[in-house]
C-alpha cells in the first residue's frame, strides 16, 4: 500500500483533488508529486492530507510545504541540482519528513546519473 511506503496516514490522487472545488478544500495538504505505484506503468499525482498528522508534525509540514512542492516541481522538470538543495533545506527544517528524505535520495540518484526517470517509483506492493 502506497500510504505505508510514503509513511503517511492518508493520500489522495490528483484526480480526486481536482474533483474538490478549491473553496471546499477546508483541509491542509501538500503535493507529493508523480509516482509509479508498484504494479502500475502509469504515473499518478498524489497529495498527502496533513490534517490527520499530530499537530507539531502538521505545523512543520505546513512551514516547509512551499519549499517541498517547489523541489517536487524541480524534480519533475529535471532540475535535479536545484531540487536536491531544496529537499535538503526541507530536511534541515523538519528532520522527521520521510518524504523529503526519500525524495532527496531519489534526486541524488538522478544527479549521479544512476536513474533517469523523472517520477518517483515505488517497487513494493
Phi and psi in radians as a Rosetta constraint file:
Dihedral C 1 N 2 CA 2 C 2 CIRCULARHARMONIC -1.108 0.35
Dihedral N 2 CA 2 C 2 N 3 CIRCULARHARMONIC -0.598 0.35
Dihedral C 2 N 3 CA 3 C 3 CIRCULARHARMONIC -1.059 0.35
Dihedral N 3 CA 3 C 3 N 4 CIRCULARHARMONIC -0.632 0.35
Dihedral C 3 N 4 CA 4 C 4 CIRCULARHARMONIC -1.225 0.35
Dihedral N 4 CA 4 C 4 N 5 CIRCULARHARMONIC -0.665 0.35
Dihedral C 4 N 5 CA 5 C 5 CIRCULARHARMONIC -1.215 0.35
Dihedral N 5 CA 5 C 5 N 6 CIRCULARHARMONIC -0.591 0.35
Dihedral C 5 N 6 CA 6 C 6 CIRCULARHARMONIC -1.658 0.35
Dihedral N 6 CA 6 C 6 N 7 CIRCULARHARMONIC 0.082 0.35
Dihedral C 6 N 7 CA 7 C 7 CIRCULARHARMONIC 0.925 0.35
Dihedral N 7 CA 7 C 7 N 8 CIRCULARHARMONIC 0.970 0.35
Dihedral C 7 N 8 CA 8 C 8 CIRCULARHARMONIC -2.456 0.35
Dihedral N 8 CA 8 C 8 N 9 CIRCULARHARMONIC 2.842 0.35
Dihedral C 8 N 9 CA 9 C 9 CIRCULARHARMONIC -1.473 0.35
Dihedral N 9 CA 9 C 9 N 10 CIRCULARHARMONIC -0.489 0.35
Dihedral C 9 N 10 CA 10 C 10 CIRCULARHARMONIC -2.622 0.35
Dihedral N 10 CA 10 C 10 N 11 CIRCULARHARMONIC 2.234 0.35
Dihedral C 10 N 11 CA 11 C 11 CIRCULARHARMONIC -2.124 0.35
Dihedral N 11 CA 11 C 11 N 12 CIRCULARHARMONIC 2.615 0.35
Dihedral C 11 N 12 CA 12 C 12 CIRCULARHARMONIC -2.331 0.35
Dihedral N 12 CA 12 C 12 N 13 CIRCULARHARMONIC 2.636 0.35
Dihedral C 12 N 13 CA 13 C 13 CIRCULARHARMONIC -1.354 0.35
Dihedral N 13 CA 13 C 13 N 14 CIRCULARHARMONIC 2.759 0.35
Dihedral C 13 N 14 CA 14 C 14 CIRCULARHARMONIC -1.080 0.35
Dihedral N 14 CA 14 C 14 N 15 CIRCULARHARMONIC -0.599 0.35
Dihedral C 14 N 15 CA 15 C 15 CIRCULARHARMONIC -1.046 0.35
Dihedral N 15 CA 15 C 15 N 16 CIRCULARHARMONIC -0.766 0.35
Dihedral C 15 N 16 CA 16 C 16 CIRCULARHARMONIC -1.156 0.35
Dihedral N 16 CA 16 C 16 N 17 CIRCULARHARMONIC -0.732 0.35
Dihedral C 16 N 17 CA 17 C 17 CIRCULARHARMONIC -1.048 0.35
Dihedral N 17 CA 17 C 17 N 18 CIRCULARHARMONIC -0.621 0.35
Dihedral C 17 N 18 CA 18 C 18 CIRCULARHARMONIC -1.170 0.35
Dihedral N 18 CA 18 C 18 N 19 CIRCULARHARMONIC -0.441 0.35
Dihedral C 18 N 19 CA 19 C 19 CIRCULARHARMONIC -1.332 0.35
Dihedral N 19 CA 19 C 19 N 20 CIRCULARHARMONIC -0.346 0.35
Dihedral C 19 N 20 CA 20 C 20 CIRCULARHARMONIC -1.632 0.35
Dihedral N 20 CA 20 C 20 N 21 CIRCULARHARMONIC 2.029 0.35
Dihedral C 20 N 21 CA 21 C 21 CIRCULARHARMONIC -1.014 0.35
Dihedral N 21 CA 21 C 21 N 22 CIRCULARHARMONIC 2.501 0.35
Dihedral C 21 N 22 CA 22 C 22 CIRCULARHARMONIC -0.971 0.35
Dihedral N 22 CA 22 C 22 N 23 CIRCULARHARMONIC -0.666 0.35
Dihedral C 22 N 23 CA 23 C 23 CIRCULARHARMONIC -1.278 0.35
Dihedral N 23 CA 23 C 23 N 24 CIRCULARHARMONIC -0.119 0.35
Dihedral C 23 N 24 CA 24 C 24 CIRCULARHARMONIC -1.826 0.35
Dihedral N 24 CA 24 C 24 N 25 CIRCULARHARMONIC -0.019 0.35
Dihedral C 24 N 25 CA 25 C 25 CIRCULARHARMONIC -1.481 0.35
Dihedral N 25 CA 25 C 25 N 26 CIRCULARHARMONIC 1.410 0.35
Dihedral C 25 N 26 CA 26 C 26 CIRCULARHARMONIC -1.692 0.35
Dihedral N 26 CA 26 C 26 N 27 CIRCULARHARMONIC 0.731 0.35
Dihedral C 26 N 27 CA 27 C 27 CIRCULARHARMONIC -2.483 0.35
Dihedral N 27 CA 27 C 27 N 28 CIRCULARHARMONIC 2.757 0.35
Dihedral C 27 N 28 CA 28 C 28 CIRCULARHARMONIC -1.630 0.35
Dihedral N 28 CA 28 C 28 N 29 CIRCULARHARMONIC 2.499 0.35
Dihedral C 28 N 29 CA 29 C 29 CIRCULARHARMONIC -2.687 0.35
Dihedral N 29 CA 29 C 29 N 30 CIRCULARHARMONIC 2.922 0.35
Dihedral C 29 N 30 CA 30 C 30 CIRCULARHARMONIC -2.542 0.35
Dihedral N 30 CA 30 C 30 N 31 CIRCULARHARMONIC 2.607 0.35
Dihedral C 30 N 31 CA 31 C 31 CIRCULARHARMONIC -1.399 0.35
Dihedral N 31 CA 31 C 31 N 32 CIRCULARHARMONIC 2.192 0.35
Dihedral C 31 N 32 CA 32 C 32 CIRCULARHARMONIC -1.680 0.35
Dihedral N 32 CA 32 C 32 N 33 CIRCULARHARMONIC -0.156 0.35
Dihedral C 32 N 33 CA 33 C 33 CIRCULARHARMONIC 1.864 0.35
Dihedral N 33 CA 33 C 33 N 34 CIRCULARHARMONIC -3.010 0.35
Dihedral C 33 N 34 CA 34 C 34 CIRCULARHARMONIC -1.540 0.35
Dihedral N 34 CA 34 C 34 N 35 CIRCULARHARMONIC 2.318 0.35
Dihedral C 34 N 35 CA 35 C 35 CIRCULARHARMONIC -2.275 0.35
Dihedral N 35 CA 35 C 35 N 36 CIRCULARHARMONIC 2.709 0.35
Dihedral C 35 N 36 CA 36 C 36 CIRCULARHARMONIC -1.898 0.35
Dihedral N 36 CA 36 C 36 N 37 CIRCULARHARMONIC 1.728 0.35
Dihedral C 36 N 37 CA 37 C 37 CIRCULARHARMONIC -1.123 0.35
Dihedral N 37 CA 37 C 37 N 38 CIRCULARHARMONIC 2.684 0.35
Dihedral C 37 N 38 CA 38 C 38 CIRCULARHARMONIC -0.972 0.35
Dihedral N 38 CA 38 C 38 N 39 CIRCULARHARMONIC 2.374 0.35
Dihedral C 38 N 39 CA 39 C 39 CIRCULARHARMONIC 1.438 0.35
Dihedral N 39 CA 39 C 39 N 40 CIRCULARHARMONIC 0.039 0.35
Dihedral C 39 N 40 CA 40 C 40 CIRCULARHARMONIC -2.127 0.35
Dihedral N 40 CA 40 C 40 N 41 CIRCULARHARMONIC 2.463 0.35
Dihedral C 40 N 41 CA 41 C 41 CIRCULARHARMONIC -1.663 0.35
Dihedral N 41 CA 41 C 41 N 42 CIRCULARHARMONIC -0.191 0.35
Dihedral C 41 N 42 CA 42 C 42 CIRCULARHARMONIC -1.687 0.35
Dihedral N 42 CA 42 C 42 N 43 CIRCULARHARMONIC 2.383 0.35
Dihedral C 42 N 43 CA 43 C 43 CIRCULARHARMONIC -1.458 0.35
Dihedral N 43 CA 43 C 43 N 44 CIRCULARHARMONIC 2.474 0.35
Dihedral C 43 N 44 CA 44 C 44 CIRCULARHARMONIC -2.282 0.35
Dihedral N 44 CA 44 C 44 N 45 CIRCULARHARMONIC 2.585 0.35
Dihedral C 44 N 45 CA 45 C 45 CIRCULARHARMONIC -1.495 0.35
Dihedral N 45 CA 45 C 45 N 46 CIRCULARHARMONIC 2.447 0.35
Dihedral C 45 N 46 CA 46 C 46 CIRCULARHARMONIC -2.287 0.35
Dihedral N 46 CA 46 C 46 N 47 CIRCULARHARMONIC 2.611 0.35
Dihedral C 46 N 47 CA 47 C 47 CIRCULARHARMONIC -2.127 0.35
Dihedral N 47 CA 47 C 47 N 48 CIRCULARHARMONIC 2.464 0.35
Dihedral C 47 N 48 CA 48 C 48 CIRCULARHARMONIC -1.652 0.35
Dihedral N 48 CA 48 C 48 N 49 CIRCULARHARMONIC 2.240 0.35
Dihedral C 48 N 49 CA 49 C 49 CIRCULARHARMONIC -1.494 0.35
Dihedral N 49 CA 49 C 49 N 50 CIRCULARHARMONIC 2.094 0.35
Dihedral C 49 N 50 CA 50 C 50 CIRCULARHARMONIC -1.535 0.35
Dihedral N 50 CA 50 C 50 N 51 CIRCULARHARMONIC -0.365 0.35
Dihedral C 50 N 51 CA 51 C 51 CIRCULARHARMONIC -1.090 0.35
Dihedral N 51 CA 51 C 51 N 52 CIRCULARHARMONIC -0.385 0.35
Dihedral C 51 N 52 CA 52 C 52 CIRCULARHARMONIC -1.536 0.35
Dihedral N 52 CA 52 C 52 N 53 CIRCULARHARMONIC -0.086 0.35
Dihedral C 52 N 53 CA 53 C 53 CIRCULARHARMONIC -1.389 0.35
Dihedral N 53 CA 53 C 53 N 54 CIRCULARHARMONIC 2.735 0.35
Dihedral C 53 N 54 CA 54 C 54 CIRCULARHARMONIC -0.992 0.35
Dihedral N 54 CA 54 C 54 N 55 CIRCULARHARMONIC 2.608 0.35
Dihedral C 54 N 55 CA 55 C 55 CIRCULARHARMONIC -0.931 0.35
Dihedral N 55 CA 55 C 55 N 56 CIRCULARHARMONIC -0.767 0.35
Dihedral C 55 N 56 CA 56 C 56 CIRCULARHARMONIC -1.172 0.35
Dihedral N 56 CA 56 C 56 N 57 CIRCULARHARMONIC -0.659 0.35
Dihedral C 56 N 57 CA 57 C 57 CIRCULARHARMONIC -1.197 0.35
Dihedral N 57 CA 57 C 57 N 58 CIRCULARHARMONIC -0.769 0.35
Dihedral C 57 N 58 CA 58 C 58 CIRCULARHARMONIC -1.026 0.35
Dihedral N 58 CA 58 C 58 N 59 CIRCULARHARMONIC -0.749 0.35
Dihedral C 58 N 59 CA 59 C 59 CIRCULARHARMONIC -1.085 0.35
Dihedral N 59 CA 59 C 59 N 60 CIRCULARHARMONIC -0.766 0.35
Dihedral C 59 N 60 CA 60 C 60 CIRCULARHARMONIC -1.092 0.35
Dihedral N 60 CA 60 C 60 N 61 CIRCULARHARMONIC -0.736 0.35
Dihedral C 60 N 61 CA 61 C 61 CIRCULARHARMONIC -1.125 0.35
Dihedral N 61 CA 61 C 61 N 62 CIRCULARHARMONIC -0.636 0.35
Dihedral C 61 N 62 CA 62 C 62 CIRCULARHARMONIC -1.206 0.35
Dihedral N 62 CA 62 C 62 N 63 CIRCULARHARMONIC -0.674 0.35
Dihedral C 62 N 63 CA 63 C 63 CIRCULARHARMONIC -1.137 0.35
Dihedral N 63 CA 63 C 63 N 64 CIRCULARHARMONIC -0.532 0.35
Dihedral C 63 N 64 CA 64 C 64 CIRCULARHARMONIC -1.824 0.35
Dihedral N 64 CA 64 C 64 N 65 CIRCULARHARMONIC 0.009 0.35
Dihedral C 64 N 65 CA 65 C 65 CIRCULARHARMONIC -0.976 0.35
Dihedral N 65 CA 65 C 65 N 66 CIRCULARHARMONIC -0.855 0.35
Dihedral C 65 N 66 CA 66 C 66 CIRCULARHARMONIC -1.070 0.35
Dihedral N 66 CA 66 C 66 N 67 CIRCULARHARMONIC -0.751 0.35
Dihedral C 66 N 67 CA 67 C 67 CIRCULARHARMONIC -1.175 0.35
Dihedral N 67 CA 67 C 67 N 68 CIRCULARHARMONIC -0.733 0.35
Dihedral C 67 N 68 CA 68 C 68 CIRCULARHARMONIC -1.067 0.35
Dihedral N 68 CA 68 C 68 N 69 CIRCULARHARMONIC -0.861 0.35
Dihedral C 68 N 69 CA 69 C 69 CIRCULARHARMONIC -1.160 0.35
Dihedral N 69 CA 69 C 69 N 70 CIRCULARHARMONIC -0.561 0.35
Dihedral C 69 N 70 CA 70 C 70 CIRCULARHARMONIC -1.132 0.35
Dihedral N 70 CA 70 C 70 N 71 CIRCULARHARMONIC -0.734 0.35
Dihedral C 70 N 71 CA 71 C 71 CIRCULARHARMONIC -1.096 0.35
Dihedral N 71 CA 71 C 71 N 72 CIRCULARHARMONIC -0.677 0.35
Dihedral C 71 N 72 CA 72 C 72 CIRCULARHARMONIC -1.062 0.35
Dihedral N 72 CA 72 C 72 N 73 CIRCULARHARMONIC -0.824 0.35
Dihedral C 72 N 73 CA 73 C 73 CIRCULARHARMONIC -1.068 0.35
Dihedral N 73 CA 73 C 73 N 74 CIRCULARHARMONIC -0.724 0.35
Dihedral C 73 N 74 CA 74 C 74 CIRCULARHARMONIC -1.065 0.35
Dihedral N 74 CA 74 C 74 N 75 CIRCULARHARMONIC -0.733 0.35
Dihedral C 74 N 75 CA 75 C 75 CIRCULARHARMONIC -1.058 0.35
Dihedral N 75 CA 75 C 75 N 76 CIRCULARHARMONIC -0.860 0.35
Dihedral C 75 N 76 CA 76 C 76 CIRCULARHARMONIC -1.193 0.35
Dihedral N 76 CA 76 C 76 N 77 CIRCULARHARMONIC -0.390 0.35
Dihedral C 76 N 77 CA 77 C 77 CIRCULARHARMONIC -1.732 0.35
Dihedral N 77 CA 77 C 77 N 78 CIRCULARHARMONIC 0.248 0.35
Dihedral C 77 N 78 CA 78 C 78 CIRCULARHARMONIC 1.116 0.35
Dihedral N 78 CA 78 C 78 N 79 CIRCULARHARMONIC 0.497 0.35
Dihedral C 78 N 79 CA 79 C 79 CIRCULARHARMONIC -1.678 0.35
Dihedral N 79 CA 79 C 79 N 80 CIRCULARHARMONIC 1.158 0.35
Dihedral C 79 N 80 CA 80 C 80 CIRCULARHARMONIC -1.149 0.35
Dihedral N 80 CA 80 C 80 N 81 CIRCULARHARMONIC -0.667 0.35
Dihedral C 80 N 81 CA 81 C 81 CIRCULARHARMONIC -1.135 0.35
Dihedral N 81 CA 81 C 81 N 82 CIRCULARHARMONIC -0.692 0.35
Dihedral C 81 N 82 CA 82 C 82 CIRCULARHARMONIC -1.168 0.35
Dihedral N 82 CA 82 C 82 N 83 CIRCULARHARMONIC -0.753 0.35
Dihedral C 82 N 83 CA 83 C 83 CIRCULARHARMONIC -1.054 0.35
Dihedral N 83 CA 83 C 83 N 84 CIRCULARHARMONIC -0.719 0.35
Dihedral C 83 N 84 CA 84 C 84 CIRCULARHARMONIC -1.021 0.35
Dihedral N 84 CA 84 C 84 N 85 CIRCULARHARMONIC -0.810 0.35
Dihedral C 84 N 85 CA 85 C 85 CIRCULARHARMONIC -1.108 0.35
Dihedral N 85 CA 85 C 85 N 86 CIRCULARHARMONIC -0.750 0.35
Dihedral C 85 N 86 CA 86 C 86 CIRCULARHARMONIC -1.184 0.35
Dihedral N 86 CA 86 C 86 N 87 CIRCULARHARMONIC -0.727 0.35
Dihedral C 86 N 87 CA 87 C 87 CIRCULARHARMONIC -1.085 0.35
Dihedral N 87 CA 87 C 87 N 88 CIRCULARHARMONIC -0.681 0.35
Dihedral C 87 N 88 CA 88 C 88 CIRCULARHARMONIC -1.098 0.35
Dihedral N 88 CA 88 C 88 N 89 CIRCULARHARMONIC -0.702 0.35
Dihedral C 88 N 89 CA 89 C 89 CIRCULARHARMONIC -1.118 0.35
Dihedral N 89 CA 89 C 89 N 90 CIRCULARHARMONIC -0.671 0.35
Dihedral C 89 N 90 CA 90 C 90 CIRCULARHARMONIC -1.097 0.35
Dihedral N 90 CA 90 C 90 N 91 CIRCULARHARMONIC -0.792 0.35
Dihedral C 90 N 91 CA 91 C 91 CIRCULARHARMONIC -1.070 0.35
Dihedral N 91 CA 91 C 91 N 92 CIRCULARHARMONIC -0.696 0.35
Dihedral C 91 N 92 CA 92 C 92 CIRCULARHARMONIC -1.081 0.35
Dihedral N 92 CA 92 C 92 N 93 CIRCULARHARMONIC -0.623 0.35
Dihedral C 92 N 93 CA 93 C 93 CIRCULARHARMONIC -1.438 0.35
Dihedral N 93 CA 93 C 93 N 94 CIRCULARHARMONIC -0.456 0.35
Dihedral C 93 N 94 CA 94 C 94 CIRCULARHARMONIC -2.524 0.35
Dihedral N 94 CA 94 C 94 N 95 CIRCULARHARMONIC 1.578 0.35
Dihedral C 94 N 95 CA 95 C 95 CIRCULARHARMONIC -1.180 0.35
Dihedral N 95 CA 95 C 95 N 96 CIRCULARHARMONIC -0.208 0.35
Dihedral C 95 N 96 CA 96 C 96 CIRCULARHARMONIC -1.620 0.35
Dihedral N 96 CA 96 C 96 N 97 CIRCULARHARMONIC 0.021 0.35
Dihedral C 96 N 97 CA 97 C 97 CIRCULARHARMONIC -1.410 0.35
Dihedral N 97 CA 97 C 97 N 98 CIRCULARHARMONIC 1.626 0.35
Dihedral C 97 N 98 CA 98 C 98 CIRCULARHARMONIC -1.024 0.35
Dihedral N 98 CA 98 C 98 N 99 CIRCULARHARMONIC -0.725 0.35
Dihedral C 98 N 99 CA 99 C 99 CIRCULARHARMONIC -1.147 0.35
Dihedral N 99 CA 99 C 99 N 100 CIRCULARHARMONIC -0.665 0.35
Dihedral C 99 N 100 CA 100 C 100 CIRCULARHARMONIC -1.119 0.35
Dihedral N 100 CA 100 C 100 N 101 CIRCULARHARMONIC -0.708 0.35
Dihedral C 100 N 101 CA 101 C 101 CIRCULARHARMONIC -1.157 0.35
Dihedral N 101 CA 101 C 101 N 102 CIRCULARHARMONIC -0.811 0.35
Dihedral C 101 N 102 CA 102 C 102 CIRCULARHARMONIC -1.063 0.35
Dihedral N 102 CA 102 C 102 N 103 CIRCULARHARMONIC -0.806 0.35
Dihedral C 102 N 103 CA 103 C 103 CIRCULARHARMONIC -1.160 0.35
Dihedral N 103 CA 103 C 103 N 104 CIRCULARHARMONIC -0.592 0.35
Dihedral C 103 N 104 CA 104 C 104 CIRCULARHARMONIC -1.039 0.35
Dihedral N 104 CA 104 C 104 N 105 CIRCULARHARMONIC -0.829 0.35
Dihedral C 104 N 105 CA 105 C 105 CIRCULARHARMONIC -1.150 0.35
Dihedral N 105 CA 105 C 105 N 106 CIRCULARHARMONIC -0.703 0.35
Dihedral C 105 N 106 CA 106 C 106 CIRCULARHARMONIC -1.088 0.35
Dihedral N 106 CA 106 C 106 N 107 CIRCULARHARMONIC -0.734 0.35
Dihedral C 106 N 107 CA 107 C 107 CIRCULARHARMONIC -1.175 0.35
Dihedral N 107 CA 107 C 107 N 108 CIRCULARHARMONIC -0.719 0.35
Dihedral C 107 N 108 CA 108 C 108 CIRCULARHARMONIC -1.028 0.35
Dihedral N 108 CA 108 C 108 N 109 CIRCULARHARMONIC -0.689 0.35
Dihedral C 108 N 109 CA 109 C 109 CIRCULARHARMONIC -1.081 0.35
Dihedral N 109 CA 109 C 109 N 110 CIRCULARHARMONIC -0.593 0.35
Dihedral C 109 N 110 CA 110 C 110 CIRCULARHARMONIC -1.242 0.35
Dihedral N 110 CA 110 C 110 N 111 CIRCULARHARMONIC -0.738 0.35
Dihedral C 110 N 111 CA 111 C 111 CIRCULARHARMONIC -1.074 0.35
Dihedral N 111 CA 111 C 111 N 112 CIRCULARHARMONIC -0.677 0.35
Dihedral C 111 N 112 CA 112 C 112 CIRCULARHARMONIC -1.416 0.35
Dihedral N 112 CA 112 C 112 N 113 CIRCULARHARMONIC -0.038 0.35
Dihedral C 112 N 113 CA 113 C 113 CIRCULARHARMONIC 1.355 0.35
Dihedral N 113 CA 113 C 113 N 114 CIRCULARHARMONIC 0.252 0.35
Dihedral C 113 N 114 CA 114 C 114 CIRCULARHARMONIC -1.445 0.35
Dihedral N 114 CA 114 C 114 N 115 CIRCULARHARMONIC -0.265 0.35
Dihedral C 114 N 115 CA 115 C 115 CIRCULARHARMONIC -2.622 0.35
Dihedral N 115 CA 115 C 115 N 116 CIRCULARHARMONIC 2.499 0.35
Dihedral C 115 N 116 CA 116 C 116 CIRCULARHARMONIC -2.013 0.35
Dihedral N 116 CA 116 C 116 N 117 CIRCULARHARMONIC -0.098 0.35
Dihedral C 116 N 117 CA 117 C 117 CIRCULARHARMONIC -1.284 0.35
Dihedral N 117 CA 117 C 117 N 118 CIRCULARHARMONIC 2.503 0.35
Dihedral C 117 N 118 CA 118 C 118 CIRCULARHARMONIC -1.855 0.35
Dihedral N 118 CA 118 C 118 N 119 CIRCULARHARMONIC 0.505 0.35
Dihedral C 118 N 119 CA 119 C 119 CIRCULARHARMONIC -2.248 0.35
Dihedral N 119 CA 119 C 119 N 120 CIRCULARHARMONIC 2.728 0.35
Dihedral C 119 N 120 CA 120 C 120 CIRCULARHARMONIC -1.459 0.35
Dihedral N 120 CA 120 C 120 N 121 CIRCULARHARMONIC 2.421 0.35
Dihedral C 120 N 121 CA 121 C 121 CIRCULARHARMONIC -2.091 0.35
Dihedral N 121 CA 121 C 121 N 122 CIRCULARHARMONIC 2.369 0.35
Dihedral C 121 N 122 CA 122 C 122 CIRCULARHARMONIC -2.120 0.35
Dihedral N 122 CA 122 C 122 N 123 CIRCULARHARMONIC 2.019 0.35
Dihedral C 122 N 123 CA 123 C 123 CIRCULARHARMONIC -1.594 0.35
Dihedral N 123 CA 123 C 123 N 124 CIRCULARHARMONIC -0.289 0.35
Dihedral C 123 N 124 CA 124 C 124 CIRCULARHARMONIC -1.568 0.35
Dihedral N 124 CA 124 C 124 N 125 CIRCULARHARMONIC 2.509 0.35
